[in-house]
Amino acid sequence: MSKRTKTSKAWMHEHVNDPFVKAAKRDGYRSRAAYKLLEIDKRDRIFKPGMLVVDLGAAPGSWSQVAKQRIGAKGRMVAIDLLPMDPIHEVDFIQADFTGDAGLEALVAKCGNTQVDVVISDMAPNISGVILADQARAMELAELALDFAMQYLKPTGSFLVKLFHGEGFDAFVRSANRCFQKVVIRKPDASRDRSNEVYLLAKGKKN
Ligand code: SAM
């Protein structure tokens, strides 16, 4: 058996036995990532009914599903991704590159003149395998998400962003501390131990 076949068999075995994959099927979420956001929200209480939430890197859509449930019928959800996403009831979706002018303009237009309550970003670049390049690209996405949050969040707003430990991580945490009153790092149970991904949650934008 080729090494590749063995690896994909091992992946499939892990995937079908993963409790979060099973739970996502049971609960109607599009991916196991839903449980990362559910755990963070349970602990840190990010969402409230009626909020305006922006989801960066939203596809396939489980974070948008969770956030929409939390903000309820009066809340508004705007989501963007490079990839297509099957519609979610009352979630405004834009298929575009968040880092490009057109994507950003479309996102801002969808938010109208309203300041945003919460920006969530689970964006991750396509992995090339070149560790330094992948890390640089991931940090660039996080930095652009932070810029967006600083520009469009309400003063009381919250910002949740996926980060990877590595070059640029500490500097990013320092920037977030300069921009927000409270910054914490979370590693939810659904985030695999072998992944160096964590989530930074920042609350209370400083002006
Ligand atoms: N939170 C999502 C969920 O719960 O379904 C999963 C997000 S997935 C881990 C990361 C997403 O970031 C991918 O769908 C990818 O296409 C998107 N992404 C990466 N770079 C992007 C960019 N420049 N603009 C928009 N989306 C981007």
Boltz pocket constraint, residues with backbone or C-beta under 6 A from the ligand:
constraints:
  - pocket:
      binder: B
      contacts: [[A, 30], [A, 31], [A, 33], [A, 34], [A, 56], [A, 57], [A, 58], [A, 59], [A, 60], [A, 61], [A, 62], [A, 63], [A, 64], [A, 80], [A, 81], [A, 82], [A, 83], [A, 96], [A, 97], [A, 98], [A, 99], [A, 122], [A, 123], [A, 124], [A, 125], [A, 126], [A, 141]]
      max_distance: 6.0
